[in-house]
Amino acid sequence: MNIVIIGYRCSGKTAVREILAPELGMDFLDTDALIEEKACCSIEALVSLKGWDHFRKIEKGLVQDLSTGDNLVIATGGGVVMDEGNVKNLKKNSWIVWLKGRPEVLKERMERDQRSGKGRPSLTGSDPLEEIEHVLSIRNHLYGQAGNFMVDTSDISVPEAAALIITNLPKKSFRK
């Protein structure tokens, strides 16, 4: 069984994964990092060169492969829930955790990432806060449908989010 972490950009998926996996004795993967490795470039460069459709095609194949794994903590890209097949594959062998954040908090985290050199390509080309609000208006119900458990990371630390997830795991098989 796997734990899959879904949610919008900068909701804390990668950071929480980095705490959960060692704590539970599980391996961890990040779909965005794996896509960058496969493409030999950043997601920003990949999207700029080949577009979002190409990125989503690579992501879909990767999700299909990862869904057959076991004992993994997987952080996904924010848009993974846009494809019904991705969600179906992930649900086969995973408990899915939705990390949620208020739009203004997500925007602040994205700006911090930009300053540290972690570029994130725009999804709509609009003002960042407007983009976040717009994308969340489309995705929130998809995250809710896909997720088995939700943690709002707006006002809690990464360790606190990880602790909430561990406390609420449905099966003892996830614990060391």
N, C-alpha and C positions, 0 to 999 in steps of 0.2 A: 504494500500500500504506500502511496505517495502523499505528500502534502504539497498542494499547489497554491501559490500566492498570486492573486489577481488584484487589479486596481489601476487607477490612473497613474500617470507619471508622477514621480516624487511622492507617492503615498507611503513609501518605505519598504517596498517589496524586497529589494536586494539586501538592504541593511537587516531586516528582520530575518531573512533567509540565513544570513551569516551567523546569527545567534542560534536560531532553531536547529539547524543541521547538526552542529557539534553537540549541542545540549541533548539531542535525541539520538545521537550516534548514527545519523543518516548522512548520505552523500548529498551535495547540493549542486544545482545547476541554475544558470540564468539564460533564458532563451535569447535575450538580446545579445549577450556576450557570445553565445554560440553562433548566432547569425553573423556577428561581426567577424568572428574567427573564420567562418566558412567563406564569407565574402572578401576577406582580407582588407576590410576597410570599416570605417565607422558607419553606424546606421545613417547618420546625417549624410555622409558621402554616398552611400548606397542609394538612399532615397533620391538624392540630388541627381545621380547618374541614371538610375533605372526606374525610379518612381515607387510609390507606395504599393501598387499592385504586385510588383516583383518582390518587394519585401514581404508582403502577406503570403505570397506563394511559398517562399522559403520557410516562413514561420509555420505555415500549415503542415509542411512535410516534417519539420522538426517536432512539432507537437505530436504528430502521428507516431513518430519514432519514440519520443519520450514517454508516451502514454503506455507503452508496453514495459517500461522499467518498473523497478520496485525499490522501496526504501530510499526514496529521493525527496528532497525539498526543492521544489522548482519555482523560481520567480519568473513570471511571464511578462511579456510586453503588455502595455496598457490596452492595446486593441485586440488582444487574443480572443476576447469574447464576442467580437464582431462577426466571427465565423461560427455558425452553429455546429459545424463538423469538429472544430477545435474543442468546443465545450463538451460535445458528446464523447470525444476521445479522452479528454482529461477526466471526465466523470467515471470512466470505466474502472479506474484503479486509484482514485485519489479522493482525499478530503480537501475541499477547496475553501480557502480563506480569502475573503475580500477585505483588503485594506482600503479604507475610505478616508478622505480628507476634505475639509472645507476649501472651496476654490481659492480664497485669498491666501490660505496656508500653502496650498500646492504651488501657487504663483511665486510666493516668496522662496520656497525651496528650489523651484526651477531657476529663479534668478541667481540664487546662491551657486547652483550647479554651473550655470553659464559663466559666472565669475571664476570658477575653479577649472574651467576649460572643458567641462562635460557638455558639449553641444547637444541640443535636442531639436530636431527639425520641426518646424511649425506644421500643424495638421490642417490649418485653415487659412493661414496667412493673415489672420486678424490680430487685434490687440490680445496680448497673452491672457488677461483675465476673461475677456469675452470668449476667447477660444476655449478656455477651460470650462466655463459655464455652458457653452454651447455643446461641447463634446460630452460633458457629464449629463446634460439633458437627454442625450441619445443613449449613452452607455449605462447610466446608473441602474436602469431596470434590468439590463443584461448582466451586470455584475451581481445584482440581487438574485436573479434567476440561477446563475451559475454557482454562486457561493453557498457553502454549507454553514458558514460562520462569518460574521463581519466584525471588524475592529476599526473604530474611528481613531486614526492616528493624529488628528489635529492637535490635541492637547496632551499627548502622552509621549514618553520617550520610546526609543526603539526597544530597549530591554523590557519596558512595561508592556509593549505590544506583544513581544515574544512570550512573555510570562502569561498574558491573557490567553494566547493561543494554546500554549502547553497545558494550562489549567483546564481548557475546554475541549481537549482532544477526546474524540468519542471512543477510542479503543486503547486498551493497555498496550497493544502491539506497537504503538508509536513510541512508547517510553523505553529508555535504556533499561 
